[in-house]
Amino acid sequence: MSYSDENLLRSALAGDGGCFGELVTRWERKIYGFIYRYVGDREEARDLTQETFVKAYKNLGRLSDPRRFSSWLYKIALNECRMRFRRRRWDTVPLPDSVEAPLAQTDEPTPEQALATKERVRLLREMLLKLPEEQKTVILMKEYQGLKFREIAEVLDLPLSTVKSRMYLGLKTLRRLMEKRL
């Protein structure tokens, strides 16, 4: 029998550590994927994912609405990434090659196509770096994590209209920057 996140949270709050372990199992890949896309380093992403779940466990009592667990968890992950960036003063937000610019063909790409795709991916990474952090974060959450605008608004504590505006402006700026370079 599969329990909802909400039921597992209630049991975890009552002291059942196994229920929190089940939540980690359910959410670990998604949170790791988000963090990896944000920091671009597998080891760093693993560390930050672990820190996210440790922080979530320690602060379970602060979660006022168990139905908002996923938003709360993404918020913790984002804050962990931001703190790490501040500490290290990183200036990049690389994305993994495997999630970007899929080829329209089903056949193996020619070496020229593979090189062109790799170049577009590199250019996209470079152009994402030029976006303001607020726009970059919304694009990562929406396009690479598949979050809905409403969920992003919850994670970032912003009005829905602000999230949509940041997405629109970020994509518009990315398009403009890409067109200048292509």
N, C-alpha and C positions, 0 to 999 in steps of 0.2 A: 504494500500500500504506500502510495506516494503522498506525502504531506505538503501543504502549501508552505511557502516561505514564512508566512505569518504564523502558522501553527508551530513550525520549527523554532521560530524566534521566541515564542512564548515558552516553549519547553527549555530552550537555551537560557532564557532569563530565570527560569525556575531551577537552574543548576545542571541541566542535562548537557554536558559537553559534547556528547555524540551528535546532538541535534545541530550544534554550531558547526561541527565537522561536516555534516551533510550540506549545510549552507555553503561552506567553503568549496566542497566538491562541485556544487551546482554553479557557483559564480566564479571560480578560479580562472577558467579559460577566458571568459569575457573580460574580467578585470585585467588579467595579464595582457590580453590583446590590446586593450586600451593603453595600458602603461607602456607596452613595447612600442606602439606607434608614436607615443609621446616622446619617449627617450631614445629609442632606436638601438638599444643595447640589451641583449638577452639576459646577461647576468644582472645588470642594473634593474631590468624589469622584474626578474625573479625576486630580487631583494625588496623592491618596492611593493610587489604584490604581497609578499609575506608581511611586510610592515603594515600594509593596508588592513589585512585580516587581523593582525595582532591588535592594531588600534581599534578596529571594529569590535573585537571581542571585549577589550578593556572598557569600551564605551557603550556597550549594548544598553545599559540602563538609561542612557541619554536619548535613545531613539524613541521619540514620542509617539510615532505612528508606524507600527510594524508593516503596514501596507506600502510604506515608502522606503523599504529596505534597500531596493536596488538603487534608487536615487541617492540615498544616504551613502551607500558603499562607493558609488562613482565619485561622490563629493570627497570622500576620504582619499580615494586614489588620486584624484586631481590635486588635492592639497599636498599629498606626499610628493608628487611629481614637482609641483611648484617649489616646495621647500628644498628639494634636492637641487633644482636648478639654481635657486638663490644661493645655496651653499657653495655650489661648484661654479656658478656663473657660466653655465653652458649657454651657447648661443645657437644651438641647432635643435631641430625637431625632425629627425629623419623618420621615414616610413619604410617598412620592409618592402622589398621588391615584389614579394609574392602576392600582395593584395592590390597592386596598382596596374593600370593600363593593360587589362587582358586583351589578347589578340582576338580579332573578330573571327579568325579562321579556326577550323577544327584540326587542320593539318599542322605538322611541325613547321614553325616559322623558318624562313630562310635566314642565313646569317645576317643579311642586311636588315630584315625585319626585326630580328632580335636586337640588333644594335640600335636601330631607330627607337624601339620600345624602351630599351635601357636608357637611352638619351632623354626620352620624354619623362621617364621616371625621375632621373637625376634633375632635370629642369624643374619638375613639379616640386621636388624636395626643396630645391634652391628658392623657388618662388614662395613656397609656404613660409620660409624663414623671414620673408619680407613683410608678411602680414602682421598686424597687431596681434598680440597674444590672445585677446578676447575673440577675435574672428577665427584664428587658427584652432582654438579649443572647440568652438562650435562646429567647425567643419570636421574635425577629427571625430567628435561624438556623433554627429549626424551621418556622415558619409562612410566612416570606417567602423563605427560601433553599431550603427543602425538604430540609434536612439531616436525616439520621436521628439518633436519640438517641445512638447509638454514635459517630457522627462528631462530634457536638457535645461529647461527653465527651472525645474525643481532642483537639479544638481547645482546650478549656478546661482540660485536665488534671484532670478531675474523675471521680469514680465515676459510673457510669451512673445509679445511684439518686439521686444529688444533682441531676443534670441533670433527671431526670423530676420530682423534687420541686420544683425551681425553676420548671419549666414549669407544673405543676399549681397551685402557689401564685400564680404570675404571672397565669394565666388566671382563677383564682378571684378574685383581687384586682381584675383588670380588669372582670370581670363585675359585681362588687359596686359598683365605682366608676361603671360605666356605668348600672347600675340606679338609683343615687342621682340621677344627672343626667337620666335620661329620664323 
